[in-house]
Amino acid sequence: MTMPNRIIERLREEHGDVPGWVLITLMTAGLVIVIWGLAGPALSGVFDQAISRVLGF
């Protein structure tokens, strides 16, 4: 079997781990939501303070 044929055959055998990728995606989304919920008010305060300093209030 030539090299290109071996590569094509190996690609056909690869199915991937779809449930694993789904789990990783859901866990990442969950972490983003939790971190956003905890840090959101503090970041909003920092942003408001920075804008008020730039505008001179």
N, CA, C and O atoms as a Tripos MOL2 file, in Angstrom:
@<TRIPOS>MOLECULE
protein
  228   227    57     0     0
PROTEIN
NO_CHARGES

@<TRIPOS>ATOM
      1 N           0.8500   -1.1830    0.0000 N.3       1 MET1
      2 CA          0.0000    0.0000    0.0000 C.3       1 MET1
      3 C           0.8900    1.2400    0.0000 C.2       1 MET1
      4 O           1.8330    1.3340    0.7860 O.2       1 MET1
      5 N           0.5930    2.1710   -0.8690 N.am      2 THR2
      6 CA          1.4090    3.3810   -0.9600 C.3       2 THR2
      7 C           1.0450    4.3410    0.1620 C.2       2 THR2
      8 O           0.0210    4.1860    0.8270 O.2       2 THR2
      9 N           1.9010    5.3310    0.3570 N.am      3 MET3
     10 CA          1.7150    6.2890    1.4460 C.3       3 MET3
     11 C           0.3740    7.0260    1.3630 C.2       3 MET3
     12 O          -0.3260    7.0790    2.3740 O.2       3 MET3
     13 N          -0.0280    7.6010    0.2130 N.am      4 PRO4
     14 CA         -1.3300    8.2800    0.1510 C.3       4 PRO4
     15 C          -2.4970    7.3390    0.4640 C.2       4 PRO4
     16 O          -3.4650    7.7410    1.1100 O.2       4 PRO4
     17 N          -2.4030    6.0920    0.0080 N.am      5 ASN5
     18 CA         -3.4810    5.1450    0.2940 C.3       5 ASN5
     19 C          -3.5660    4.8440    1.7830 C.2       5 ASN5
     20 O          -4.6640    4.6990    2.3190 O.2       5 ASN5
     21 N          -2.4220    4.7470    2.4600 N.am      6 ARG6
     22 CA         -2.4330    4.5050    3.9070 C.3       6 ARG6
     23 C          -3.0410    5.6810    4.6550 C.2       6 ARG6
     24 O          -3.7730    5.4910    5.6270 O.2       6 ARG6
     25 N          -2.7410    6.8870    4.2080 N.am      7 ILE7
     26 CA         -3.2940    8.0760    4.8590 C.3       7 ILE7
     27 C          -4.8030    8.1260    4.6670 C.2       7 ILE7
     28 O          -5.5400    8.3980    5.6150 O.2       7 ILE7
     29 N          -5.2620    7.8710    3.4680 N.am      8 ILE8
     30 CA         -6.6990    7.8820    3.1890 C.3       8 ILE8
     31 C          -7.4100    6.8060    4.0090 C.2       8 ILE8
     32 O          -8.4780    7.0520    4.5690 O.2       8 ILE8
     33 N          -6.8210    5.6280    4.0770 N.am      9 GLU9
     34 CA         -7.4250    4.5380    4.8490 C.3       9 GLU9
     35 C          -7.4870    4.8890    6.3380 C.2       9 GLU9
     36 O          -8.4750    4.5890    7.0080 O.2       9 GLU9
     37 N          -6.4510    5.5120    6.8420 N.am     10 ARG10
     38 CA         -6.4470    5.8900    8.2570 C.3      10 ARG10
     39 C          -7.4900    6.9720    8.5440 C.2      10 ARG10
     40 O          -8.1410    6.9450    9.5890 O.2      10 ARG10
     41 N          -7.6470    7.9120    7.6300 N.am     11 LEU11
     42 CA         -8.6640    8.9500    7.8140 C.3      11 LEU11
     43 C         -10.0660    8.3560    7.8060 C.2      11 LEU11
     44 O         -10.9440    8.8390    8.5210 O.2      11 LEU11
     45 N         -10.2840    7.3320    7.0190 N.am     12 ARG12
     46 CA        -11.5900    6.6740    6.9980 C.3      12 ARG12
     47 C         -11.8800    5.9680    8.3230 C.2      12 ARG12
     48 O         -13.0340    5.8700    8.7400 O.2      12 ARG12
     49 N         -10.8300    5.4790    8.9790 N.am     13 GLU13
     50 CA        -11.0050    4.7630   10.2360 C.3      13 GLU13
     51 C         -11.2560    5.7120   11.4050 C.2      13 GLU13
     52 O         -11.8290    5.3010   12.4140 O.2      13 GLU13
     53 N         -10.8420    6.9640   11.2910 N.am     14 GLU14
     54 CA        -11.0070    7.9230   12.3780 C.3      14 GLU14
     55 C         -12.4620    8.3770   12.4500 C.2      14 GLU14
     56 O         -13.0110    8.9020   11.4810 O.2      14 GLU14
     57 N         -13.0640    8.1710   13.5920 N.am     15 HIS15
     58 CA        -14.4520    8.6000   13.7840 C.3      15 HIS15
     59 C         -14.5460    9.7840   14.7400 C.2      15 HIS15
     60 O         -15.5340   10.5170   14.7240 O.2      15 HIS15
     61 N         -13.5400    9.9710   15.5600 N.am     16 GLY16
     62 CA        -13.5680   11.0650   16.5180 C.3      16 GLY16
     63 C         -14.3590   10.6990   17.7480 C.2      16 GLY16
     64 O         -14.9980    9.6490   17.8110 O.2      16 GLY16
     65 N         -14.3070   11.5810   18.7220 N.am     17 ASP17
     66 CA        -14.9800   11.3580   19.9910 C.3      17 ASP17
     67 C         -16.0050   12.4640   20.1830 C.2      17 ASP17
     68 O         -15.7750   13.4070   20.9410 O.2      17 ASP17
     69 N         -17.1250   12.3520   19.5020 N.am     18 VAL18
     70 CA        -18.1370   13.4100   19.5360 C.3      18 VAL18
     71 C         -18.6610   13.6510   20.9450 C.2      18 VAL18
     72 O         -18.7450   14.8110   21.3480 O.2      18 VAL18
     73 N         -19.0190   12.6310   21.7220 N.am     19 PRO19
     74 CA        -19.5110   12.9130   23.0770 C.3      19 PRO19
     75 C         -18.4790   13.6400   23.9430 C.2      19 PRO19
     76 O         -18.8470   14.4650   24.7800 O.2      19 PRO19
     77 N         -17.2040   13.3430   23.7520 N.am     20 GLY20
     78 CA        -16.1670   14.0440   24.5060 C.3      20 GLY20
     79 C         -16.1120   15.5130   24.1540 C.2      20 GLY20
     80 O         -15.9800   16.3560   25.0410 O.2      20 GLY20
     81 N         -16.2130   15.8380   22.8680 N.am     21 TRP21
     82 CA        -16.1870   17.2410   22.4440 C.3      21 TRP21
     83 C         -17.4330   17.9780   22.9090 C.2      21 TRP21
     84 O         -17.3670   19.1580   23.2530 O.2      21 TRP21
     85 N         -18.5600   17.2930   22.9190 N.am     22 VAL22
     86 CA        -19.7950   17.9220   23.4120 C.3      22 VAL22
     87 C         -19.6440   18.2360   24.8930 C.2      22 VAL22
     88 O         -20.0220   19.3210   25.3370 O.2      22 VAL22
     89 N         -19.0980   17.3030   25.6590 N.am     23 LEU23
     90 CA        -18.8990   17.5110   27.0880 C.3      23 LEU23
     91 C         -17.9400   18.6640   27.3480 C.2      23 LEU23
     92 O         -18.1930   19.4930   28.2220 O.2      23 LEU23
     93 N         -16.8560   18.7260   26.6090 N.am     24 ILE24
     94 CA        -15.8910   19.8200   26.7770 C.3      24 ILE24
     95 C         -16.5410   21.1640   26.4610 C.2      24 ILE24
     96 O         -16.3250   22.1450   27.1730 O.2      24 ILE24
     97 N         -17.3320   21.2080   25.3970 N.am     25 THR25
     98 CA        -18.0080   22.4550   25.0170 C.3      25 THR25
     99 C         -18.9930   22.8950   26.0830 C.2      25 THR25
    100 O         -19.0350   24.0720   26.4420 O.2      25 THR25
    101 N         -19.7820   21.9640   26.5920 N.am     26 LEU26
    102 CA        -20.7650   22.3110   27.6340 C.3      26 LEU26
    103 C         -20.0820   22.7440   28.9260 C.2      26 LEU26
    104 O         -20.5340   23.6820   29.5810 O.2      26 LEU26
    105 N         -19.0030   22.0710   29.2940 N.am     27 MET27
    106 CA        -18.2860   22.4510   30.5140 C.3      27 MET27
    107 C         -17.6510   23.8290   30.3700 C.2      27 MET27
    108 O         -17.6470   24.6100   31.3210 O.2      27 MET27
    109 N         -17.1170   24.1320   29.1970 N.am     28 THR28
    110 CA        -16.5290   25.4540   28.9560 C.3      28 THR28
    111 C         -17.6010   26.5360   29.0380 C.2      28 THR28
    112 O         -17.3870   27.5850   29.6450 O.2      28 THR28
    113 N         -18.7450   26.2770   28.4290 N.am     29 ALA29
    114 CA        -19.8440   27.2450   28.4900 C.3      29 ALA29
    115 C         -20.2980   27.4460   29.9300 C.2      29 ALA29
    116 O         -20.5800   28.5730   30.3380 O.2      29 ALA29
    117 N         -20.3710   26.3690   30.7010 N.am     30 GLY30
    118 CA        -20.7560   26.4740   32.1060 C.3      30 GLY30
    119 C         -19.7630   27.3000   32.9070 C.2      30 GLY30
    120 O         -20.1580   28.1280   33.7290 O.2      30 GLY30
    121 N         -18.4790   27.0780   32.6710 N.am     31 LEU31
    122 CA        -17.4590   27.8660   33.3750 C.3      31 LEU31
    123 C         -17.5480   29.3390   33.0230 C.2      31 LEU31
    124 O         -17.4120   30.1960   33.8960 O.2      31 LEU31
    125 N         -17.7760   29.6420   31.7520 N.am     32 VAL32
    126 CA        -17.9050   31.0400   31.3420 C.3      32 VAL32
    127 C         -19.0920   31.6930   32.0370 C.2      32 VAL32
    128 O         -18.9940   32.8330   32.4920 O.2      32 VAL32
    129 N         -20.2000   30.9890   32.1230 N.am     33 ILE33
    130 CA        -21.3970   31.5440   32.7750 C.3      33 ILE33
    131 C         -21.1410   31.7870   34.2580 C.2      33 ILE33
    132 O         -21.5280   32.8290   34.7870 O.2      33 ILE33
    133 N         -20.4970   30.8420   34.9350 N.am     34 VAL34
    134 CA        -20.2150   30.9970   36.3660 C.3      34 VAL34
    135 C         -19.2440   32.1480   36.6110 C.2      34 VAL34
    136 O         -19.4680   32.9770   37.4930 O.2      34 VAL34
    137 N         -18.1630   32.1980   35.8280 N.am     35 ILE35
    138 CA        -17.1760   33.2710   36.0110 C.3      35 ILE35
    139 C         -17.8000   34.6270   35.6980 C.2      35 ILE35
    140 O         -17.5610   35.6080   36.4030 O.2      35 ILE35
    141 N         -18.6020   34.6740   34.6340 N.am     36 TRP36
    142 CA        -19.2660   35.9310   34.2720 C.3      36 TRP36
    143 C         -20.2060   36.3720   35.3920 C.2      36 TRP36
    144 O         -20.2750   37.5580   35.7160 O.2      36 TRP36
    145 N         -20.9230   35.4270   35.9800 N.am     37 GLY37
    146 CA        -21.8470   35.7550   37.0680 C.3      37 GLY37
    147 C         -21.1210   36.2860   38.2960 C.2      37 GLY37
    148 O         -21.6130   37.1970   38.9620 O.2      37 GLY37
    149 N         -19.9600   35.7250   38.6000 N.am     38 LEU38
    150 CA        -19.2120   36.1620   39.7830 C.3      38 LEU38
    151 C         -18.4600   37.4610   39.5370 C.2      38 LEU38
    152 O         -18.4390   38.3350   40.4030 O.2      38 LEU38
    153 N         -17.8450   37.5980   38.3770 N.am     39 ALA39
    154 CA        -16.9930   38.7500   38.1120 C.3      39 ALA39
    155 C         -17.7170   39.8890   37.4030 C.2      39 ALA39
    156 O         -17.1900   40.9990   37.3260 O.2      39 ALA39
    157 N         -18.9040   39.6340   36.8890 N.am     40 GLY40
    158 CA        -19.6350   40.6420   36.1210 C.3      40 GLY40
    159 C         -19.8580   41.9470   36.8630 C.2      40 GLY40
    160 O         -19.5320   43.0080   36.3310 O.2      40 GLY40
    161 N         -20.4100   41.9060   38.0890 N.am     41 PRO41
    162 CA        -20.6340   43.1640   38.8130 C.3      41 PRO41
    163 C         -19.3370   43.9320   39.0960 C.2      41 PRO41
    164 O         -19.3120   45.1590   39.0010 O.2      41 PRO41
    165 N         -18.2680   43.2180   39.4430 N.am     42 ALA42
    166 CA        -16.9970   43.8920   39.7190 C.3      42 ALA42
    167 C         -16.4440   44.5320   38.4430 C.2      42 ALA42
    168 O         -15.9570   45.6620   38.4740 O.2      42 ALA42
    169 N         -16.5190   43.8160   37.3370 N.am     43 LEU43
    170 CA        -16.0310   44.3690   36.0710 C.3      43 LEU43
    171 C         -16.8750   45.5520   35.6250 C.2      43 LEU43
    172 O         -16.3530   46.5130   35.0590 O.2      43 LEU43
    173 N         -18.1620   45.4880   35.8760 N.am     44 SER44
    174 CA        -19.0410   46.6030   35.5300 C.3      44 SER44
    175 C         -18.6770   47.8430   36.3360 C.2      44 SER44
    176 O         -18.6670   48.9540   35.8060 O.2      44 SER44
    177 N         -18.3780   47.6510   37.6150 N.am     45 GLY45
    178 CA        -17.9700   48.7730   38.4550 C.3      45 GLY45
    179 C         -16.6620   49.3850   37.9920 C.2      45 GLY45
    180 O         -16.5230   50.6080   37.9610 O.2      45 GLY45
    181 N         -15.7040   48.5470   37.6320 N.am     46 VAL46
    182 CA        -14.4200   49.0450   37.1370 C.3      46 VAL46
    183 C         -14.6190   49.8140   35.8400 C.2      46 VAL46
    184 O         -14.0210   50.8720   35.6450 O.2      46 VAL46
    185 N         -15.4580   49.2850   34.9520 N.am     47 PHE47
    186 CA        -15.7270   49.9640   33.6850 C.3      47 PHE47
    187 C         -16.3970   51.3140   33.9220 C.2      47 PHE47
    188 O         -16.0010   52.3140   33.3220 O.2      47 PHE47
    189 N         -17.4060   51.3510   34.7890 N.am     48 ASP48
    190 CA        -18.1020   52.6110   35.0760 C.3      48 ASP48
    191 C         -17.1440   53.6420   35.6780 C.2      48 ASP48
    192 O         -17.2030   54.8240   35.3390 O.2      48 ASP48
    193 N         -16.2620   53.1870   36.5730 N.am     49 GLN49
    194 CA        -15.2960   54.0910   37.1910 C.3      49 GLN49
    195 C         -14.3170   54.6390   36.1410 C.2      49 GLN49
    196 O         -13.9890   55.8260   36.1610 O.2      49 GLN49
    197 N         -13.8600   53.7950   35.2430 N.am     50 ALA50
    198 CA        -12.9320   54.2370   34.2020 C.3      50 ALA50
    199 C         -13.5900   55.2410   33.2680 C.2      50 ALA50
    200 O         -12.9760   56.2420   32.8990 O.2      50 ALA50
    201 N         -14.8370   54.9790   32.8840 N.am     51 ILE51
    202 CA        -15.5510   55.9120   31.9970 C.3      51 ILE51
    203 C         -15.7790   57.2500   32.6940 C.2      51 ILE51
    204 O         -15.6260   58.3020   32.0740 O.2      51 ILE51
    205 N         -16.1390   57.2210   33.9610 N.am     52 SER52
    206 CA        -16.3840   58.4790   34.6570 C.3      52 SER52
    207 C         -15.0920   59.2940   34.8080 C.2      52 SER52
    208 O         -15.1280   60.5240   34.7760 O.2      52 SER52
    209 N         -13.9540   58.6110   34.9720 N.am     53 ARG53
    210 CA        -12.6710   59.3320   35.0480 C.3      53 ARG53
    211 C         -12.3090   59.9380   33.6900 C.2      53 ARG53
    212 O         -11.7820   61.0480   33.6250 O.2      53 ARG53
    213 N         -12.5900   59.2150   32.6190 N.am     54 VAL54
    214 CA        -12.2700   59.7490   31.2890 C.3      54 VAL54
    215 C         -13.1530   60.9330   30.9570 C.2      54 VAL54
    216 O         -12.6940   61.9080   30.3620 O.2      54 VAL54
    217 N         -14.4160   60.8560   31.3390 N.am     55 LEU55
    218 CA        -15.3470   61.9470   31.0440 C.3      55 LEU55
    219 C         -15.2480   63.0920   32.0360 C.2      55 LEU55
    220 O         -15.8140   64.1580   31.7930 O.2      55 LEU55
    221 N         -14.5430   62.9040   33.1540 N.am     56 GLY56
    222 CA        -14.3260   63.9770   34.1020 C.3      56 GLY56
    223 C         -15.4420   64.1620   35.1130 C.2      56 GLY56
    224 O         -15.6080   65.2590   35.6460 O.2      56 GLY56
    225 N         -16.2080   63.1210   35.3910 N.am     57 PHE57
    226 CA        -17.2930   63.2340   36.3920 C.3      57 PHE57
    227 C         -16.7910   62.9360   37.7650 C.2      57 PHE57
    228 O         -17.5580   62.9810   38.7260 O.2      57 PHE57
@<TRIPOS>BOND
     1     1     2 1
     2     2     3 1
     3     3     4 2
     4     3     5 am
     5     5     6 1
     6     6     7 1
     7     7     8 2
     8     7     9 am
     9     9    10 1
    10    10    11 1
    11    11    12 2
    12    11    13 am
    13    13    14 1
    14    14    15 1
    15    15    16 2
    16    15    17 am
    17    17    18 1
    18    18    19 1
    19    19    20 2
    20    19    21 am
    21    21    22 1
    22    22    23 1
    23    23    24 2
    24    23    25 am
    25    25    26 1
    26    26    27 1
    27    27    28 2
    28    27    29 am
    29    29    30 1
    30    30    31 1
    31    31    32 2
    32    31    33 am
    33    33    34 1
    34    34    35 1
    35    35    36 2
    36    35    37 am
    37    37    38 1
    38    38    39 1
    39    39    40 2
    40    39    41 am
    41    41    42 1
    42    42    43 1
    43    43    44 2
    44    43    45 am
    45    45    46 1
    46    46    47 1
    47    47    48 2
    48    47    49 am
    49    49    50 1
    50    50    51 1
    51    51    52 2
    52    51    53 am
    53    53    54 1
    54    54    55 1
    55    55    56 2
    56    55    57 am
    57    57    58 1
    58    58    59 1
    59    59    60 2
    60    59    61 am
    61    61    62 1
    62    62    63 1
    63    63    64 2
    64    63    65 am
    65    65    66 1
    66    66    67 1
    67    67    68 2
    68    67    69 am
    69    69    70 1
    70    70    71 1
    71    71    72 2
    72    71    73 am
    73    73    74 1
    74    74    75 1
    75    75    76 2
    76    75    77 am
    77    77    78 1
    78    78    79 1
    79    79    80 2
    80    79    81 am
    81    81    82 1
    82    82    83 1
    83    83    84 2
    84    83    85 am
    85    85    86 1
    86    86    87 1
    87    87    88 2
    88    87    89 am
    89    89    90 1
    90    90    91 1
    91    91    92 2
    92    91    93 am
    93    93    94 1
    94    94    95 1
    95    95    96 2
    96    95    97 am
    97    97    98 1
    98    98    99 1
    99    99   100 2
   100    99   101 am
   101   101   102 1
   102   102   103 1
   103   103   104 2
   104   103   105 am
   105   105   106 1
   106   106   107 1
   107   107   108 2
   108   107   109 am
   109   109   110 1
   110   110   111 1
   111   111   112 2
   112   111   113 am
   113   113   114 1
   114   114   115 1
   115   115   116 2
   116   115   117 am
   117   117   118 1
   118   118   119 1
   119   119   120 2
   120   119   121 am
   121   121   122 1
   122   122   123 1
   123   123   124 2
   124   123   125 am
   125   125   126 1
   126   126   127 1
   127   127   128 2
   128   127   129 am
   129   129   130 1
   130   130   131 1
   131   131   132 2
   132   131   133 am
   133   133   134 1
   134   134   135 1
   135   135   136 2
   136   135   137 am
   137   137   138 1
   138   138   139 1
   139   139   140 2
   140   139   141 am
   141   141   142 1
   142   142   143 1
   143   143   144 2
   144   143   145 am
   145   145   146 1
   146   146   147 1
   147   147   148 2
   148   147   149 am
   149   149   150 1
   150   150   151 1
   151   151   152 2
   152   151   153 am
   153   153   154 1
   154   154   155 1
   155   155   156 2
   156   155   157 am
   157   157   158 1
   158   158   159 1
   159   159   160 2
   160   159   161 am
   161   161   162 1
   162   162   163 1
   163   163   164 2
   164   163   165 am
   165   165   166 1
   166   166   167 1
   167   167   168 2
   168   167   169 am
   169   169   170 1
   170   170   171 1
   171   171   172 2
   172   171   173 am
   173   173   174 1
   174   174   175 1
   175   175   176 2
   176   175   177 am
   177   177   178 1
   178   178   179 1
   179   179   180 2
   180   179   181 am
   181   181   182 1
   182   182   183 1
   183   183   184 2
   184   183   185 am
   185   185   186 1
   186   186   187 1
   187   187   188 2
   188   187   189 am
   189   189   190 1
   190   190   191 1
   191   191   192 2
   192   191   193 am
   193   193   194 1
   194   194   195 1
   195   195   196 2
   196   195   197 am
   197   197   198 1
   198   198   199 1
   199   199   200 2
   200   199   201 am
   201   201   202 1
   202   202   203 1
   203   203   204 2
   204   203   205 am
   205   205   206 1
   206   206   207 1
   207   207   208 2
   208   207   209 am
   209   209   210 1
   210   210   211 1
   211   211   212 2
   212   211   213 am
   213   213   214 1
   214   214   215 1
   215   215   216 2
   216   215   217 am
   217   217   218 1
   218   218   219 1
   219   219   220 2
   220   219   221 am
   221   221   222 1
   222   222   223 1
   223   223   224 2
   224   223   225 am
   225   225   226 1
   226   226   227 1
   227   227   228 2
@<TRIPOS>SUBSTRUCTURE
     1 MET1         2 RESIDUE 1 A MET
     2 THR2         6 RESIDUE 1 A THR
     3 MET3        10 RESIDUE 1 A MET
     4 PRO4        14 RESIDUE 1 A PRO
     5 ASN5        18 RESIDUE 1 A ASN
     6 ARG6        22 RESIDUE 1 A ARG
     7 ILE7        26 RESIDUE 1 A ILE
     8 ILE8        30 RESIDUE 1 A ILE
     9 GLU9        34 RESIDUE 1 A GLU
    10 ARG10       38 RESIDUE 1 A ARG
    11 LEU11       42 RESIDUE 1 A LEU
    12 ARG12       46 RESIDUE 1 A ARG
    13 GLU13       50 RESIDUE 1 A GLU
    14 GLU14       54 RESIDUE 1 A GLU
    15 HIS15       58 RESIDUE 1 A HIS
    16 GLY16       62 RESIDUE 1 A GLY
    17 ASP17       66 RESIDUE 1 A ASP
    18 VAL18       70 RESIDUE 1 A VAL
    19 PRO19       74 RESIDUE 1 A PRO
    20 GLY20       78 RESIDUE 1 A GLY
    21 TRP21       82 RESIDUE 1 A TRP
    22 VAL22       86 RESIDUE 1 A VAL
    23 LEU23       90 RESIDUE 1 A LEU
    24 ILE24       94 RESIDUE 1 A ILE
    25 THR25       98 RESIDUE 1 A THR
    26 LEU26      102 RESIDUE 1 A LEU
    27 MET27      106 RESIDUE 1 A MET
    28 THR28      110 RESIDUE 1 A THR
    29 ALA29      114 RESIDUE 1 A ALA
    30 GLY30      118 RESIDUE 1 A GLY
    31 LEU31      122 RESIDUE 1 A LEU
    32 VAL32      126 RESIDUE 1 A VAL
    33 ILE33      130 RESIDUE 1 A ILE
    34 VAL34      134 RESIDUE 1 A VAL
    35 ILE35      138 RESIDUE 1 A ILE
    36 TRP36      142 RESIDUE 1 A TRP
    37 GLY37      146 RESIDUE 1 A GLY
    38 LEU38      150 RESIDUE 1 A LEU
    39 ALA39      154 RESIDUE 1 A ALA
    40 GLY40      158 RESIDUE 1 A GLY
    41 PRO41      162 RESIDUE 1 A PRO
    42 ALA42      166 RESIDUE 1 A ALA
    43 LEU43      170 RESIDUE 1 A LEU
    44 SER44      174 RESIDUE 1 A SER
    45 GLY45      178 RESIDUE 1 A GLY
    46 VAL46      182 RESIDUE 1 A VAL
    47 PHE47      186 RESIDUE 1 A PHE
    48 ASP48      190 RESIDUE 1 A ASP
    49 GLN49      194 RESIDUE 1 A GLN
    50 ALA50      198 RESIDUE 1 A ALA
    51 ILE51      202 RESIDUE 1 A ILE
    52 SER52      206 RESIDUE 1 A SER
    53 ARG53      210 RESIDUE 1 A ARG
    54 VAL54      214 RESIDUE 1 A VAL
    55 LEU55      218 RESIDUE 1 A LEU
    56 GLY56      222 RESIDUE 1 A GLY
    57 PHE57      226 RESIDUE 1 A PHE
